[in-house]
Amino acid sequence: MSMGFNLEQILEKERVWIATSRASRGESAPHDDLVGLALSGGGARSATFALGVLRGLARAGVFDRIDYVSGVSEGCYITGWLTTWIRRASIEQVEEGLRGTPGAESPQIQRLRQSVSGASVSGVATDLPAGMTNARFTA
């Protein structure tokens, strides 16, 4: 029994969606140069590490080149937080917030730090599936 899914059609829709998103930022359409980021689990330490990686990518000016992000366990928490922020703002605003300024952090990062240190996920991202998440994010 067919579920009506055709992998080639799904992949083609993904390519069109990413090409449209990249074009809106003045970038070239994807061919075989899709960029993915995987964030692993491991508790609060892995969340801190993942945040550092995201901030480093933003400071290096390559954050907006990521087409997909995936996470497991605590990496899923960061992935959900990140994609929620992007959906509420824009990639440019998120990248700016991740870069930060000396001595100051964005309110989003402050809330994330408070929720991780308090071992509470309320208010950061409430639509995370248990265990794993995958998302595509581009403007």
N, C-alpha and C positions, 0 to 999 in steps of 0.2 A: 504494500500500500504506500503510495507516494504522499509525502507531507506537503508537496507543492513547493519545496525549496530546490533551487538549482544553484549549486555553488558558483558556477561561472557568472550567473546573473547577479548574485550577491556581491561577488568580487568586483564586477563591473560597476555596480552602484557605489561601492566603496571608493573605487578609483575616481569616479565622477565627483563624488562628494568631497574627496580630498583635493582634487584638481580645482574645484570651485573655491574651496576654502583657501588654497594657496594663491589662486589668482586674485582673490580679494585683498591679499597682502602683497601683491606684486611679485610673487614667486612663481617659479616654473612648475608645470604640472608634473606629477610623479610618474616615473617610469618604473624602474626597479630600485628607486632610492628612498623607499619609505623608511621612516625612523621610528623605532619603538623603544620604550623605556620600561624595564621590569623592576618593581620594587619588592624586595623580599620581606619576610616577617622576622620576628625576633624580639618582640616587645618594644618598650619605650626606647631602648638603644637603637633599634633598627629604624624607628620613626625619626629619631634625631638625625641619624645618618642620612636617611632619605631626604629629609628637609635640607640638610647640608648639600646633598647632590643637586637638588632642585635649585637652591640658591646659587650654587656654583655654575650651573648651566645658564641661569639667568644673567649672572655677572659676566659670563663669557660671551653673551649675546647669541646663544644657540638654542635657548629654551623654546622659541616659537617654531623650531624646525621639527619638533616631535609630533608625529602623526598619531601614535597610539601610546597608551600607558596601561600597564597591567600590574596587579599586585596580589599578593597572598598574605593572609594574616594581618600583621600590623602595616605591611605595605599596602594592603587593601584600604586600611583606614586613611592613610596619606593620599592614596589615589582618589578616594571618595571626597576627601577634603579639597583636594586640588581641582577636581572636575566640578564640584559644587561652586567653588570660587570663580572658575572660568565661566560657568554658565550665568553667574550673577553679575559678572563684570565683563572683561574681555581679556584675551591673551596678553595684549599690550599692558593692560593695567595690572594683571597678575605678575607678569615679568618684572614690571617696575616695583611692585610690592615685594617680590622675592629678592630683588637686588638690594632693596633697602637703602638706608642712609646711615652713616656712622652714628651710633648711639641711639638709633630709633628703629623700631620694627613696625611693620604694618599691623593694624588691628586684627587682621585675619591670622597672622602668625602668632600674635600675642594670645588670641583665643585658642589656637591649636596647642600652644605650649601649656596653657592652663588646663586644658582638657586632658592632655597626655599625662601631665604631672599629677592630676587628680584622678586618673584612671576612669574618667567618665567620658562617654562619647556624645552625651546629649548636647544638642545645639550646633554641632559641627557638621555632621552629615548623617541624616537619619535614613537614607534610602540605600544603605550598603547591604549587599547580600552577605550572608555569613560565609566566611572562608576565602572568597576570591572575587575579584572584580576585574573587568576589562573595560576600557573606555577608549574612544577616539576623541581627541580634542584638538580642534583648530577653530579659528575665528569664523 
